[in-house]
Amino acid sequence: MWKKRMSILVLAIFVFSGCSAKVTENNLSGVHFVKADEKIGDKTFEERAQSIKTLLHKIKGISGNAVVVEGHTAIIGLRLEDGMENEAARISKEADNAAREADEYINNTSITTNKKIVSLIEEMEQKRAR
């Protein structure tokens, strides 16, 4: 009998306590977007890109390049000399090393030899130069 009363008591507490669900609302109105600094270190993004381009010109197999630097990332488009397509992986690795050597603040690189994408990077580079 005692067990029965305890079971009823526990059941009653459970029923009368009810369920409560707390709704969490995501409010993004307080988020502020901040433009990255125009300079990292003592150089502008364009100056940093130019120092990378200078080292890229020294790599064998590259006939042209375009570089856009944004924050800690360098976006690099490489135009390869004729017949160097099979060396693209090696050249890309050398370009990555050159970018990091030219600018100590570069943490990430994105390198392509795709002609269409290289053209887009060249357009971005020209727009930034204006």
KOLGU-4560 file (N, C-alpha, C; in nm, 3 decimals, padded with zeros to 5 digits):
<recs>
<n_xx: 00.081 n_yy: -00.118 n_zz: 00.000 ca_xx: 00.000 ca_yy: 00.000 ca_zz: 00.000 c_xx: 00.087 c_yy: 00.127 c_zz: 00.000 mol: A seq: 1 type: MET>
<n_xx: 00.194 n_yy: 00.121 n_zz: 00.077 ca_xx: 00.284 ca_yy: 00.235 ca_zz: 00.087 c_xx: 00.348 c_yy: 00.264 c_zz: -00.049 mol: A seq: 2 type: TRP>
<n_xx: 00.386 n_yy: 00.160 n_zz: -00.124 ca_xx: 00.445 ca_yy: 00.176 ca_zz: -00.256 c_xx: 00.345 c_yy: 00.240 c_zz: -00.353 mol: A seq: 3 type: LYS>
<n_xx: 00.220 n_yy: 00.202 n_zz: -00.337 ca_xx: 00.117 ca_yy: 00.255 ca_zz: -00.426 c_xx: 00.100 c_yy: 00.405 c_zz: -00.403 mol: A seq: 4 type: LYS>
<n_xx: 00.098 n_yy: 00.446 n_zz: -00.277 ca_xx: 00.084 ca_yy: 00.588 ca_zz: -00.244 c_xx: 00.205 c_yy: 00.668 c_zz: -00.294 mol: A seq: 5 type: ARG>
<n_xx: 00.323 n_yy: 00.614 n_zz: -00.279 ca_xx: 00.443 ca_yy: 00.683 ca_zz: -00.326 c_xx: 00.442 c_yy: 00.697 c_zz: -00.478 mol: A seq: 6 type: MET>
<n_xx: 00.397 n_yy: 00.594 n_zz: -00.545 ca_xx: 00.389 ca_yy: 00.599 ca_zz: -00.691 c_xx: 00.292 c_yy: 00.706 c_zz: -00.736 mol: A seq: 7 type: SER>
<n_xx: 00.178 n_yy: 00.715 n_zz: -00.668 ca_xx: 00.077 ca_yy: 00.816 ca_zz: -00.701 c_xx: 00.132 c_yy: 00.955 c_zz: -00.672 mol: A seq: 8 type: ILE>
<n_xx: 00.204 n_yy: 00.970 n_zz: -00.562 ca_xx: 00.263 ca_yy: 01.099 ca_zz: -00.525 c_xx: 00.366 c_yy: 01.143 c_zz: -00.630 mol: A seq: 9 type: LEU>
<n_xx: 00.453 n_yy: 01.054 n_zz: -00.670 ca_xx: 00.553 ca_yy: 01.087 ca_zz: -00.772 c_xx: 00.486 c_yy: 01.121 c_zz: -00.903 mol: A seq: 10 type: VAL>
<n_xx: 00.385 n_yy: 01.046 n_zz: -00.940 ca_xx: 00.311 ca_yy: 01.073 ca_zz: -01.063 c_xx: 00.241 c_yy: 01.208 c_zz: -01.056 mol: A seq: 11 type: LEU>
<n_xx: 00.184 n_yy: 01.241 n_zz: -00.941 ca_xx: 00.116 ca_yy: 01.369 ca_zz: -00.923 c_xx: 00.215 c_yy: 01.485 c_zz: -00.935 mol: A seq: 12 type: ALA>
<n_xx: 00.331 n_yy: 01.471 n_zz: -00.874 ca_xx: 00.435 ca_yy: 01.576 ca_zz: -00.883 c_xx: 00.476 c_yy: 01.595 c_zz: -01.029 mol: A seq: 13 type: ILE>
<n_xx: 00.493 n_yy: 01.488 n_zz: -01.097 ca_xx: 00.533 ca_yy: 01.493 ca_zz: -01.237 c_xx: 00.428 c_yy: 01.564 c_zz: -01.322 mol: A seq: 14 type: PHE>
<n_xx: 00.302 n_yy: 01.528 n_zz: -01.301 ca_xx: 00.192 ca_yy: 01.585 ca_zz: -01.380 c_xx: 00.174 c_yy: 01.733 c_zz: -01.347 mol: A seq: 15 type: VAL>
<n_xx: 00.178 n_yy: 01.770 n_zz: -01.221 ca_xx: 00.152 ca_yy: 01.908 ca_zz: -01.182 c_xx: 00.270 c_yy: 02.001 c_zz: -01.208 mol: A seq: 16 type: PHE>
<n_xx: 00.389 n_yy: 01.943 n_zz: -01.218 ca_xx: 00.505 ca_yy: 02.030 ca_zz: -01.246 c_xx: 00.503 c_yy: 02.076 c_zz: -01.392 mol: A seq: 17 type: SER>
<n_xx: 00.446 n_yy: 01.996 n_zz: -01.479 ca_xx: 00.430 ca_yy: 02.035 ca_zz: -01.620 c_xx: 00.562 c_yy: 02.041 c_zz: -01.694 mol: A seq: 18 type: GLY>
<n_xx: 00.553 n_yy: 02.077 n_zz: -01.818 ca_xx: 00.671 ca_yy: 02.088 ca_zz: -01.903 c_xx: 00.690 c_yy: 02.234 c_zz: -01.936 mol: A seq: 19 type: CYS>
<n_xx: 00.812 n_yy: 02.275 n_zz: -01.934 ca_xx: 00.839 ca_yy: 02.412 ca_zz: -01.978 c_xx: 00.952 c_yy: 02.406 c_zz: -02.079 mol: A seq: 20 type: SER>
<n_xx: 00.929 n_yy: 02.472 n_zz: -02.188 ca_xx: 01.032 ca_yy: 02.478 ca_zz: -02.292 c_xx: 01.071 c_yy: 02.623 c_zz: -02.309 mol: A seq: 21 type: ALA>
<n_xx: 01.198 n_yy: 02.646 n_zz: -02.305 ca_xx: 01.247 ca_yy: 02.782 ca_zz: -02.322 c_xx: 01.287 c_yy: 02.799 c_zz: -02.468 mol: A seq: 22 type: LYS>
<n_xx: 01.231 n_yy: 02.899 n_zz: -02.530 ca_xx: 01.260 ca_yy: 02.926 ca_zz: -02.670 c_xx: 01.375 c_yy: 03.024 c_zz: -02.678 mol: A seq: 23 type: VAL>
<n_xx: 01.474 n_yy: 02.986 n_zz: -02.755 ca_xx: 01.587 ca_yy: 03.075 ca_zz: -02.777 c_xx: 01.571 c_yy: 03.140 c_zz: -02.913 mol: A seq: 24 type: THR>
<n_xx: 01.583 n_yy: 03.270 n_zz: -02.914 ca_xx: 01.565 ca_yy: 03.344 ca_zz: -03.040 c_xx: 01.700 c_yy: 03.397 c_zz: -03.085 mol: A seq: 25 type: GLU>
<n_xx: 01.730 n_yy: 03.373 n_zz: -03.211 ca_xx: 01.853 ca_yy: 03.428 ca_zz: -03.269 c_xx: 01.821 c_yy: 03.566 c_zz: -03.324 mol: A seq: 26 type: ASN>
<n_xx: 01.885 n_yy: 03.664 n_zz: -03.271 ca_xx: 01.862 ca_yy: 03.800 ca_zz: -03.316 c_xx: 01.993 c_yy: 03.853 c_zz: -03.373 mol: A seq: 27 type: ASN>
<n_xx: 01.998 n_yy: 03.868 n_zz: -03.502 ca_xx: 02.120 ca_yy: 03.914 ca_zz: -03.568 c_xx: 02.124 c_yy: 04.065 c_zz: -03.588 mol: A seq: 28 type: LEU>
<n_xx: 02.025 n_yy: 04.135 n_zz: -03.534 ca_xx: 02.023 ca_yy: 04.280 ca_zz: -03.553 c_xx: 02.139 c_yy: 04.349 c_zz: -03.482 mol: A seq: 29 type: SER>
<n_xx: 02.196 n_yy: 04.284 n_zz: -03.385 ca_xx: 02.308 ca_yy: 04.343 ca_zz: -03.313 c_xx: 02.444 c_yy: 04.314 c_zz: -03.374 mol: A seq: 30 type: GLY>
<n_xx: 02.446 n_yy: 04.242 n_zz: -03.484 ca_xx: 02.572 ca_yy: 04.208 ca_zz: -03.548 c_xx: 02.619 c_yy: 04.324 c_zz: -03.633 mol: A seq: 31 type: VAL>
<n_xx: 02.743 n_yy: 04.360 n_zz: -03.616 ca_xx: 02.800 ca_yy: 04.469 ca_zz: -03.694 c_xx: 02.912 c_yy: 04.414 c_zz: -03.780 mol: A seq: 32 type: HIS>
<n_xx: 02.907 n_yy: 04.445 n_zz: -03.907 ca_xx: 03.012 ca_yy: 04.402 ca_zz: -03.998 c_xx: 03.116 c_yy: 04.511 c_zz: -04.007 mol: A seq: 33 type: PHE>
<n_xx: 03.239 n_yy: 04.472 n_zz: -03.995 ca_xx: 03.348 ca_yy: 04.568 ca_zz: -03.998 c_xx: 03.438 c_yy: 04.536 c_zz: -04.116 mol: A seq: 34 type: VAL>
<n_xx: 03.469 n_yy: 04.636 n_zz: -04.193 ca_xx: 03.559 ca_yy: 04.618 ca_zz: -04.305 c_xx: 03.700 c_yy: 04.594 c_zz: -04.252 mol: A seq: 35 type: LYS>
<n_xx: 03.772 n_yy: 04.504 n_zz: -04.317 ca_xx: 03.909 ca_yy: 04.474 ca_zz: -04.275 c_xx: 03.995 c_yy: 04.599 c_zz: -04.290 mol: A seq: 36 type: ALA>
<n_xx: 04.096 n_yy: 04.607 n_zz: -04.208 ca_xx: 04.189 ca_yy: 04.719 ca_zz: -04.218 c_xx: 04.247 c_yy: 04.726 c_zz: -04.358 mol: A seq: 37 type: ASP>
<n_xx: 04.271 n_yy: 04.848 n_zz: -04.403 ca_xx: 04.331 ca_yy: 04.867 ca_zz: -04.535 c_xx: 04.479 c_yy: 04.833 c_zz: -04.535 mol: A seq: 38 type: GLU>
<n_xx: 04.536 n_yy: 04.826 n_zz: -04.418 ca_xx: 04.678 ca_yy: 04.794 ca_zz: -04.406 c_xx: 04.696 c_yy: 04.684 c_zz: -04.303 mol: A seq: 39 type: LYS>
<n_xx: 04.790 n_yy: 04.598 n_zz: -04.330 ca_xx: 04.836 ca_yy: 04.502 ca_zz: -04.229 c_xx: 04.986 c_yy: 04.522 c_zz: -04.227 mol: A seq: 40 type: ILE>
<n_xx: 05.039 n_yy: 04.546 n_zz: -04.111 ca_xx: 05.179 ca_yy: 04.584 ca_zz: -04.105 c_xx: 05.190 c_yy: 04.728 c_zz: -04.154 mol: A seq: 41 type: GLY>
<n_xx: 05.287 n_yy: 04.754 n_zz: -04.238 ca_xx: 05.305 ca_yy: 04.891 ca_zz: -04.288 c_xx: 05.274 c_yy: 04.903 c_zz: -04.437 mol: A seq: 42 type: ASP>
<n_xx: 05.209 n_yy: 04.800 n_zz: -04.496 ca_xx: 05.179 ca_yy: 04.801 ca_zz: -04.640 c_xx: 05.030 c_yy: 04.789 c_zz: -04.665 mol: A seq: 43 type: LYS>
<n_xx: 04.985 n_yy: 04.850 n_zz: -04.776 ca_xx: 04.847 ca_yy: 04.832 ca_zz: -04.819 c_xx: 04.835 c_yy: 04.695 c_zz: -04.885 mol: A seq: 44 type: THR>
<n_xx: 04.712 n_yy: 04.654 n_zz: -04.911 ca_xx: 04.691 ca_yy: 04.525 ca_zz: -04.977 c_xx: 04.755 c_yy: 04.524 c_zz: -05.116 mol: A seq: 45 type: PHE>
<n_xx: 04.748 n_yy: 04.637 n_zz: -05.187 ca_xx: 04.806 ca_yy: 04.644 ca_zz: -05.321 c_xx: 04.959 c_yy: 04.632 c_zz: -05.315 mol: A seq: 46 type: GLU>
<n_xx: 05.021 n_yy: 04.695 n_zz: -05.217 ca_xx: 05.166 ca_yy: 04.684 ca_zz: -05.201 c_xx: 05.207 c_yy: 04.542 c_zz: -05.166 mol: A seq: 47 type: GLU>
<n_xx: 05.128 n_yy: 04.478 n_zz: -05.083 ca_xx: 05.156 ca_yy: 04.339 ca_zz: -05.046 c_xx: 05.143 c_yy: 04.249 c_zz: -05.168 mol: A seq: 48 type: ARG>
<n_xx: 05.039 n_yy: 04.272 n_zz: -05.250 ca_xx: 05.021 ca_yy: 04.192 ca_zz: -05.372 c_xx: 05.138 c_yy: 04.212 c_zz: -05.467 mol: A seq: 49 type: ALA>
<n_xx: 05.185 n_yy: 04.335 n_zz: -05.479 ca_xx: 05.297 ca_yy: 04.363 ca_zz: -05.569 c_xx: 05.425 c_yy: 04.292 c_zz: -05.524 mol: A seq: 50 type: GLN>
<n_xx: 05.449 n_yy: 04.285 n_zz: -05.395 ca_xx: 05.569 ca_yy: 04.215 ca_zz: -05.348 c_xx: 05.560 c_yy: 04.065 c_zz: -05.377 mol: A seq: 51 type: SER>
<n_xx: 05.440 n_yy: 04.010 n_zz: -05.372 ca_xx: 05.422 ca_yy: 03.868 ca_zz: -05.408 c_xx: 05.445 c_yy: 03.850 c_zz: -05.557 mol: A seq: 52 type: ILE>
<n_xx: 05.388 n_yy: 03.940 n_zz: -05.639 ca_xx: 05.404 ca_yy: 03.932 ca_zz: -05.785 c_xx: 05.552 c_yy: 03.934 c_zz: -05.824 mol: A seq: 53 type: LYS>
<n_xx: 05.630 n_yy: 04.015 n_zz: -05.755 ca_xx: 05.773 ca_yy: 04.026 ca_zz: -05.785 c_xx: 05.843 c_yy: 03.891 c_zz: -05.768 mol: A seq: 54 type: THR>
<n_xx: 05.810 n_yy: 03.819 n_zz: -05.661 ca_xx: 05.871 ca_yy: 03.687 ca_zz: -05.641 c_xx: 05.817 c_yy: 03.584 c_zz: -05.739 mol: A seq: 55 type: LEU>
<n_xx: 05.689 n_yy: 03.597 n_zz: -05.777 ca_xx: 05.631 ca_yy: 03.500 ca_zz: -05.871 c_xx: 05.696 c_yy: 03.510 c_zz: -06.008 mol: A seq: 56 type: LEU>
<n_xx: 05.739 n_yy: 03.629 n_zz: -06.048 ca_xx: 05.805 ca_yy: 03.646 ca_zz: -06.178 c_xx: 05.934 c_yy: 03.566 c_zz: -06.187 mol: A seq: 57 type: HIS>
<n_xx: 05.992 n_yy: 03.532 n_zz: -06.073 ca_xx: 06.119 ca_yy: 03.460 ca_zz: -06.072 c_xx: 06.103 c_yy: 03.308 c_zz: -06.084 mol: A seq: 58 type: LYS>
<n_xx: 05.979 n_yy: 03.259 n_zz: -06.075 ca_xx: 05.956 ca_yy: 03.115 ca_zz: -06.080 c_xx: 05.953 c_yy: 03.068 c_zz: -06.224 mol: A seq: 59 type: ILE>
<n_xx: 06.032 n_yy: 02.966 n_zz: -06.254 ca_xx: 06.039 ca_yy: 02.911 ca_zz: -06.389 c_xx: 05.906 c_yy: 02.843 c_zz: -06.424 mol: A seq: 60 type: LYS>
<n_xx: 05.856 n_yy: 02.877 n_zz: -06.543 ca_xx: 05.733 ca_yy: 02.814 ca_zz: -06.590 c_xx: 05.612 c_yy: 02.907 c_zz: -06.585 mol: A seq: 61 type: GLY>
<n_xx: 05.628 n_yy: 03.023 n_zz: -06.522 ca_xx: 05.517 ca_yy: 03.119 ca_zz: -06.513 c_xx: 05.540 c_yy: 03.230 c_zz: -06.614 mol: A seq: 62 type: ILE>
<n_xx: 05.442 n_yy: 03.249 n_zz: -06.703 ca_xx: 05.454 ca_yy: 03.356 ca_zz: -06.802 c_xx: 05.384 c_yy: 03.483 c_zz: -06.757 mol: A seq: 63 type: SER>
<n_xx: 05.291 n_yy: 03.473 n_zz: -06.664 ca_xx: 05.220 ca_yy: 03.588 ca_zz: -06.611 c_xx: 05.145 c_yy: 03.550 c_zz: -06.486 mol: A seq: 64 type: GLY>
<n_xx: 05.110 n_yy: 03.651 n_zz: -06.406 ca_xx: 05.036 ca_yy: 03.621 ca_zz: -06.283 c_xx: 04.951 c_yy: 03.740 c_zz: -06.243 mol: A seq: 65 type: ASN>
<n_xx: 04.853 n_yy: 03.713 n_zz: -06.162 ca_xx: 04.767 ca_yy: 03.814 ca_zz: -06.102 c_xx: 04.752 c_yy: 03.780 c_zz: -05.955 mol: A seq: 66 type: ALA>
<n_xx: 04.761 n_yy: 03.881 n_zz: -05.871 ca_xx: 04.754 ca_yy: 03.858 ca_zz: -05.727 c_xx: 04.660 c_yy: 03.961 c_zz: -05.664 mol: A seq: 67 type: VAL>
<n_xx: 04.570 n_yy: 03.912 n_zz: -05.581 ca_xx: 04.484 ca_yy: 03.997 ca_zz: -05.500 c_xx: 04.502 c_yy: 03.953 c_zz: -05.356 mol: A seq: 68 type: VAL>
<n_xx: 04.532 n_yy: 04.049 n_zz: -05.269 ca_xx: 04.549 ca_yy: 04.019 ca_zz: -05.127 c_xx: 04.432 c_yy: 04.079 c_zz: -05.051 mol: A seq: 69 type: VAL>
<n_xx: 04.373 n_yy: 03.999 n_zz: -04.966 ca_xx: 04.263 ca_yy: 04.043 ca_zz: -04.881 c_xx: 04.290 c_yy: 03.988 c_zz: -04.742 mol: A seq: 70 type: GLU>
<n_xx: 04.324 n_yy: 04.076 n_zz: -04.650 ca_xx: 04.353 ca_yy: 04.033 ca_zz: -04.514 c_xx: 04.476 c_yy: 03.944 c_zz: -04.511 mol: A seq: 71 type: GLY>
<n_xx: 04.457 n_yy: 03.822 n_zz: -04.464 ca_xx: 04.568 ca_yy: 03.727 ca_zz: -04.453 c_xx: 04.566 c_yy: 03.624 c_zz: -04.565 mol: A seq: 72 type: HIS>
<n_xx: 04.493 n_yy: 03.652 n_zz: -04.673 ca_xx: 04.477 ca_yy: 03.558 ca_zz: -04.784 c_xx: 04.526 c_yy: 03.620 c_zz: -04.913 mol: A seq: 73 type: THR>
<n_xx: 04.601 n_yy: 03.542 n_zz: -04.990 ca_xx: 04.645 ca_yy: 03.583 ca_zz: -05.123 c_xx: 04.574 c_yy: 03.496 c_zz: -05.226 mol: A seq: 74 type: ALA>
<n_xx: 04.506 n_yy: 03.560 n_zz: -05.320 ca_xx: 04.440 ca_yy: 03.491 ca_zz: -05.430 c_xx: 04.530 c_yy: 03.509 c_zz: -05.551 mol: A seq: 75 type: ILE>
<n_xx: 04.580 n_yy: 03.397 n_zz: -05.603 ca_xx: 04.684 ca_yy: 03.402 ca_zz: -05.706 c_xx: 04.639 c_yy: 03.327 c_zz: -05.831 mol: A seq: 76 type: ILE>
<n_xx: 04.648 n_yy: 03.394 n_zz: -05.944 ca_xx: 04.621 ca_yy: 03.332 ca_zz: -06.073 c_xx: 04.751 c_yy: 03.324 c_zz: -06.152 mol: A seq: 77 type: GLY>
<n_xx: 04.781 n_yy: 03.206 n_zz: -06.202 ca_xx: 04.907 ca_yy: 03.186 ca_zz: -06.274 c_xx: 04.881 c_yy: 03.152 c_zz: -06.420 mol: A seq: 78 type: LEU>
<n_xx: 04.951 n_yy: 03.221 n_zz: -06.508 ca_xx: 04.952 ca_yy: 03.185 ca_zz: -06.650 c_xx: 05.082 c_yy: 03.110 c_zz: -06.673 mol: A seq: 79 type: ARG>
<n_xx: 05.068 n_yy: 02.985 n_zz: -06.720 ca_xx: 05.185 ca_yy: 02.899 ca_zz: -06.738 c_xx: 05.239 c_yy: 02.911 c_zz: -06.880 mol: A seq: 80 type: LEU>
<n_xx: 05.371 n_yy: 02.892 n_zz: -06.891 ca_xx: 05.434 ca_yy: 02.887 ca_zz: -07.023 c_xx: 05.384 c_yy: 02.764 c_zz: -07.097 mol: A seq: 81 type: GLU>
<n_xx: 05.390 n_yy: 02.768 n_zz: -07.229 ca_xx: 05.348 ca_yy: 02.653 ca_zz: -07.310 c_xx: 05.425 c_yy: 02.528 c_zz: -07.269 mol: A seq: 82 type: ASP>
<n_xx: 05.352 n_yy: 02.419 n_zz: -07.255 ca_xx: 05.414 ca_yy: 02.291 ca_zz: -07.222 c_xx: 05.438 c_yy: 02.270 c_zz: -07.074 mol: A seq: 83 type: GLY>
<n_xx: 05.402 n_yy: 02.364 n_zz: -06.990 ca_xx: 05.427 ca_yy: 02.351 ca_zz: -06.846 c_xx: 05.303 c_yy: 02.306 c_zz: -06.768 mol: A seq: 84 type: MET>
<n_xx: 05.196 n_yy: 02.272 n_zz: -06.837 ca_xx: 05.073 ca_yy: 02.233 ca_zz: -06.770 c_xx: 05.091 c_yy: 02.113 c_zz: -06.678 mol: A seq: 85 type: GLU>
<n_xx: 05.179 n_yy: 02.020 n_zz: -06.719 ca_xx: 05.201 ca_yy: 01.901 ca_zz: -06.635 c_xx: 05.284 c_yy: 01.934 c_zz: -06.510 mol: A seq: 86 type: ASN>
<n_xx: 05.340 n_yy: 02.054 n_zz: -06.504 ca_xx: 05.417 ca_yy: 02.098 ca_zz: -06.388 c_xx: 05.336 c_yy: 02.191 c_zz: -06.297 mol: A seq: 87 type: GLU>
<n_xx: 05.205 n_yy: 02.199 n_zz: -06.320 ca_xx: 05.120 ca_yy: 02.294 ca_zz: -06.248 c_xx: 05.125 c_yy: 02.274 c_zz: -06.096 mol: A seq: 88 type: ALA>
<n_xx: 05.127 n_yy: 02.151 n_zz: -06.050 ca_xx: 05.129 ca_yy: 02.125 ca_zz: -05.905 c_xx: 05.258 c_yy: 02.177 c_zz: -05.842 mol: A seq: 89 type: ALA>
<n_xx: 05.369 n_yy: 02.150 n_zz: -05.907 ca_xx: 05.499 ca_yy: 02.198 ca_zz: -05.856 c_xx: 05.504 c_yy: 02.351 c_zz: -05.855 mol: A seq: 90 type: ARG>
<n_xx: 05.458 n_yy: 02.411 n_zz: -05.964 ca_xx: 05.462 ca_yy: 02.556 ca_zz: -05.977 c_xx: 05.369 c_yy: 02.620 c_zz: -05.873 mol: A seq: 91 type: ILE>
<n_xx: 05.254 n_yy: 02.560 n_zz: -05.851 ca_xx: 05.161 ca_yy: 02.612 ca_zz: -05.751 c_xx: 05.222 c_yy: 02.607 c_zz: -05.611 mol: A seq: 92 type: SER>
<n_xx: 05.292 n_yy: 02.499 n_zz: -05.581 ca_xx: 05.358 ca_yy: 02.487 ca_zz: -05.450 c_xx: 05.467 c_yy: 02.594 c_zz: -05.436 mol: A seq: 93 type: LYS>
<n_xx: 05.543 n_yy: 02.616 n_zz: -05.542 ca_xx: 05.646 ca_yy: 02.721 ca_zz: -05.538 c_xx: 05.582 c_yy: 02.858 c_zz: -05.522 mol: A seq: 94 type: GLU>
<n_xx: 05.468 n_yy: 02.880 n_zz: -05.587 ca_xx: 05.397 ca_yy: 03.008 ca_zz: -05.575 c_xx: 05.348 c_yy: 03.028 c_zz: -05.431 mol: A seq: 95 type: ALA>
<n_xx: 05.298 n_yy: 02.921 n_zz: -05.370 ca_xx: 05.254 ca_yy: 02.929 ca_zz: -05.231 c_xx: 05.371 c_yy: 02.968 c_zz: -05.141 mol: A seq: 96 type: ASP>
<n_xx: 05.484 n_yy: 02.903 n_zz: -05.159 ca_xx: 05.603 ca_yy: 02.935 ca_zz: -05.080 c_xx: 05.648 c_yy: 03.078 c_zz: -05.103 mol: A seq: 97 type: ASN>
<n_xx: 05.644 n_yy: 03.124 n_zz: -05.228 ca_xx: 05.685 ca_yy: 03.260 ca_zz: -05.262 c_xx: 05.594 c_yy: 03.363 c_zz: -05.195 mol: A seq: 98 type: ALA>
<n_xx: 05.463 n_yy: 03.336 n_zz: -05.195 ca_xx: 05.368 ca_yy: 03.429 ca_zz: -05.134 c_xx: 05.395 c_yy: 03.442 c_zz: -04.984 mol: A seq: 99 type: ALA>
<n_xx: 05.419 n_yy: 03.330 n_zz: -04.920 ca_xx: 05.444 ca_yy: 03.332 ca_zz: -04.775 c_xx: 05.579 c_yy: 03.395 c_zz: -04.743 mol: A seq: 100 type: ARG>
<n_xx: 05.675 n_yy: 03.379 n_zz: -04.834 ca_xx: 05.807 ca_yy: 03.441 ca_zz: -04.816 c_xx: 05.799 c_yy: 03.592 c_zz: -04.836 mol: A seq: 101 type: GLU>
<n_xx: 05.720 n_yy: 03.636 n_zz: -04.934 ca_xx: 05.710 ca_yy: 03.778 ca_zz: -04.966 c_xx: 05.634 c_yy: 03.856 c_zz: -04.860 mol: A seq: 102 type: ALA>
<n_xx: 05.539 n_yy: 03.790 n_zz: -04.794 ca_xx: 05.453 ca_yy: 03.860 ca_zz: -04.698 c_xx: 05.433 c_yy: 03.773 c_zz: -04.575 mol: A seq: 103 type: ASP>
<n_xx: 05.487 n_yy: 03.815 n_zz: -04.465 ca_xx: 05.480 ca_yy: 03.737 ca_zz: -04.342 c_xx: 05.337 c_yy: 03.725 c_zz: -04.287 mol: A seq: 104 type: GLU>
<n_xx: 05.246 n_yy: 03.810 n_zz: -04.333 ca_xx: 05.110 ca_yy: 03.807 ca_zz: -04.283 c_xx: 05.017 c_yy: 03.715 c_zz: -04.362 mol: A seq: 105 type: TYR>
<n_xx: 05.066 n_yy: 03.655 n_zz: -04.468 ca_xx: 04.985 ca_yy: 03.563 ca_zz: -04.548 c_xx: 04.975 c_yy: 03.429 c_zz: -04.475 mol: A seq: 106 type: ILE>
<n_xx: 04.852 n_yy: 03.391 n_zz: -04.441 ca_xx: 04.827 ca_yy: 03.262 ca_zz: -04.377 c_xx: 04.765 c_yy: 03.163 c_zz: -04.474 mol: A seq: 107 type: ASN>
<n_xx: 04.694 n_yy: 03.213 n_zz: -04.575 ca_xx: 04.622 ca_yy: 03.128 ca_zz: -04.670 c_xx: 04.650 c_yy: 03.174 c_zz: -04.812 mol: A seq: 108 type: ASN>
<n_xx: 04.658 n_yy: 03.078 n_zz: -04.901 ca_xx: 04.670 ca_yy: 03.111 ca_zz: -05.042 c_xx: 04.567 c_yy: 03.030 c_zz: -05.120 mol: A seq: 109 type: THR>
<n_xx: 04.518 n_yy: 03.090 n_zz: -05.225 ca_xx: 04.430 ca_yy: 03.021 ca_zz: -05.319 c_xx: 04.493 c_yy: 03.041 c_zz: -05.456 mol: A seq: 110 type: SER>
<n_xx: 04.539 n_yy: 02.932 n_zz: -05.515 ca_xx: 04.617 ca_yy: 02.941 ca_zz: -05.639 c_xx: 04.548 c_yy: 02.861 c_zz: -05.748 mol: A seq: 111 type: ILE>
<n_xx: 04.538 n_yy: 02.922 n_zz: -05.866 ca_xx: 04.476 ca_yy: 02.854 ca_zz: -05.979 c_xx: 04.556 c_yy: 02.879 c_zz: -06.107 mol: A seq: 112 type: THR>
<n_xx: 04.545 n_yy: 02.782 n_zz: -06.198 ca_xx: 04.602 ca_yy: 02.799 ca_zz: -06.332 c_xx: 04.491 c_yy: 02.795 c_zz: -06.436 mol: A seq: 113 type: THR>
<n_xx: 04.366 n_yy: 02.789 n_zz: -06.392 ca_xx: 04.251 ca_yy: 02.788 ca_zz: -06.482 c_xx: 04.243 c_yy: 02.925 c_zz: -06.550 mol: A seq: 114 type: ASN>
<n_xx: 04.247 n_yy: 02.925 n_zz: -06.683 ca_xx: 04.255 ca_yy: 03.051 ca_zz: -06.759 c_xx: 04.137 c_yy: 03.144 c_zz: -06.733 mol: A seq: 115 type: LYS>
<n_xx: 04.017 n_yy: 03.090 n_zz: -06.721 ca_xx: 03.900 ca_yy: 03.175 ca_zz: -06.695 c_xx: 03.907 c_yy: 03.240 c_zz: -06.557 mol: A seq: 116 type: LYS>
<n_xx: 03.949 n_yy: 03.162 n_zz: -06.460 ca_xx: 03.958 ca_yy: 03.216 ca_zz: -06.325 c_xx: 04.073 c_yy: 03.315 c_zz: -06.316 mol: A seq: 117 type: ILE>
<n_xx: 04.183 n_yy: 03.287 n_zz: -06.384 ca_xx: 04.296 ca_yy: 03.380 ca_zz: -06.386 c_xx: 04.250 c_yy: 03.514 c_zz: -06.445 mol: A seq: 118 type: VAL>
<n_xx: 04.169 n_yy: 03.509 n_zz: -06.549 ca_xx: 04.116 ca_yy: 03.633 ca_zz: -06.609 c_xx: 04.033 c_yy: 03.712 c_zz: -06.508 mol: A seq: 119 type: SER>
<n_xx: 03.953 n_yy: 03.642 n_zz: -06.429 ca_xx: 03.873 ca_yy: 03.709 ca_zz: -06.326 c_xx: 03.961 c_yy: 03.773 c_zz: -06.219 mol: A seq: 120 type: LEU>
<n_xx: 04.066 n_yy: 03.704 n_zz: -06.180 ca_xx: 04.158 ca_yy: 03.759 ca_zz: -06.081 c_xx: 04.230 c_yy: 03.882 c_zz: -06.138 mol: A seq: 121 type: ILE>
<n_xx: 04.265 n_yy: 03.876 n_zz: -06.267 ca_xx: 04.327 ca_yy: 03.992 ca_zz: -06.333 c_xx: 04.233 c_yy: 04.112 c_zz: -06.332 mol: A seq: 122 type: GLU>
<n_xx: 04.104 n_yy: 04.088 n_zz: -06.356 ca_xx: 04.005 ca_yy: 04.197 ca_zz: -06.351 c_xx: 03.995 c_yy: 04.255 c_zz: -06.211 mol: A seq: 123 type: GLU>
<n_xx: 03.993 n_yy: 04.168 n_zz: -06.110 ca_xx: 03.989 ca_yy: 04.216 ca_zz: -05.971 c_xx: 04.111 c_yy: 04.301 c_zz: -05.940 mol: A seq: 124 type: MET>
<n_xx: 04.226 n_yy: 04.255 n_zz: -05.987 ca_xx: 04.352 ca_yy: 04.326 ca_zz: -05.964 c_xx: 04.348 c_yy: 04.465 c_zz: -06.028 mol: A seq: 125 type: GLU>
<n_xx: 04.296 n_yy: 04.474 n_zz: -06.151 ca_xx: 04.288 ca_yy: 04.602 ca_zz: -06.220 c_xx: 04.190 c_yy: 04.696 c_zz: -06.151 mol: A seq: 126 type: GLN>
<n_xx: 04.078 n_yy: 04.646 n_zz: -06.104 ca_xx: 03.981 ca_yy: 04.730 ca_zz: -06.034 c_xx: 04.039 c_yy: 04.787 c_zz: -05.905 mol: A seq: 127 type: LYS>
<n_xx: 04.118 n_yy: 04.706 n_zz: -05.836 ca_xx: 04.178 ca_yy: 04.754 ca_zz: -05.712 c_xx: 04.287 c_yy: 04.857 c_zz: -05.737 mol: A seq: 128 type: ARG>
<n_xx: 04.350 n_yy: 04.852 n_zz: -05.853 ca_xx: 04.458 ca_yy: 04.946 ca_zz: -05.884 c_xx: 04.402 c_yy: 05.087 c_zz: -05.912 mol: A seq: 129 type: ALA>
<n_xx: 04.275 n_yy: 05.097 n_zz: -05.944 ca_xx: 04.215 ca_yy: 05.229 ca_zz: -05.975 c_xx: 04.193 c_yy: 05.311 c_zz: -05.852 mol: A seq: 130 type: ARG>
</recs>
